[in-house]
Amino acid sequence: MQVNDKAPDFTLVNEEGKSVSLKDYRGKDLVLFFYPKANTPG
């Protein structure tokens, strides 16, 4: 990906066990944080 490319749609499970897709937030401001698994409790 390059700067200003649109992110591909993806689906993840949230902390409540519900599937959430990037497309669910279309038209809204959204900040995504990605970090290595080594720095998480999971």
HUHUCOR-V875029 format. One record per backbone hydrogen bond with DSSP energy under -0.5 kcal/mol. NH is the residue of the N-H (numbers start at 1). CO is the residue of the C=O. E is the energy in kcal/mol with one decimal. If there is no record, write none. Layout:
nh & co & e
NH & CO & E
NH & CO & E
This chain:
nh & co & e
5 & 2 & -2.2
12 & 20 & -2.5
14 & 12 & -0.5
14 & 18 & -2.8
17 & 14 & -2.1
20 & 12 & -3.2
22 & 10 & -2.2
24 & 21 & -1.3
25 & 22 & -2.0
26 & 23 & -1.5
28 & 25 & -2.2
39 & 36 & -1.9
40 & 37 & -2.1
